Amino acid sequence: MTNPKGKTPLEKYNDAVEELLVKQKEYNDMPNKELKSAKNKLERVNYYQGLVDQLFLSKDDVVLSDTCKSYLIQSYVLSKYGRIREVTTKQMIKGTISEEESIELFSILEKVPYNKNTERISNEYICGTPDLYNGTTLFDSTEIIDIKSSWDIFTFLNNVDEPYNDNYYWQLQGYMALTGAKIGTIAYCLVDTPDSLIEGEKYALLRKLDVVSEESPEFKKELKKLLANRKFGDIPLQDRLLTYSIERNDADIEKIYQKVEKCREYLFEFEEKHLCFSKNYRKKLNLVA
């Protein structure tokens, strides 16, 4: 759902309309329409009127960003050749390993015994696996909740001033489209980093400091700092949860579906180009002396 670089067709259209109104007012305010300056101004009015008419035809066009196209190519490779691009970070690993602990933290503070949802659901356009929900079943839920395990206290608290994340917004709208829920919630949780990740960081720290052993005073000092930024048991539970909710927006859900249709068109065209290159991998060049 990311927008392409530069202005969208709708933004270009709105800019042209605004400029047309300005030029039209400037022309209308000129007392003598017979002057050359007035005629020049009228030409500018006519120019922007033509531009507005032209941009009107494409103002609702769906345009894919380069990021979106890159993701679609990955999807193409997975579907056609069964390969997955390996993108793994320690933050992603923590998010996976710590999910149950974050759900437990959320359940304690909400006073509701939540269990991780494992049911993957889909419709004609999208699919997904919401983490938690409020309701007797996933499909009659009133609220969808997505758990985010923050890497450290700094990334966690960054969400206080900026809880809104565009990617998470569209994720929640997708979940609400799949379930019918009216509310979508992101729960940012601050839980301890898994020991397996800490051990990897300890090894990296040992090599970075180039000390003889873990008994080195310098290593112990830096390790203490590391652990303070990876373990949070000393912080009250209520200070380790931030929640942010949005309402269902059917107009934006429709935008998701429109974007999916455009993505399908792109993939169809991409496959045609790919197969064309494969069949004509040797091309004749017309060299001009």
Secondary structure, DSSP 8 states (H G I E B T S, - for coil): ----SS--HHHHHHHHHHHHHHHHHHHHT-S-TTSHHHHHHHHHHHHHHHHHHHHHTTTT-----HHHHHHHHHHHHHHHH--------HHHHHHHHTHHHHHHHHHHHHT---------EE-SS-EE--SEEESSSSTT-SEEEEEEE-SSHHHHHHHHH----HHHHHHHHHHHHHH--SEEEEEEE-----HHHHHHHHHHHHHHHT-SSTT-HHHHHHHHHHHHTT--TTS-GGGGEEEEEEE--HHHHHHHHHHHHHHHHHHHHHHHHHHHHHHT-S-------
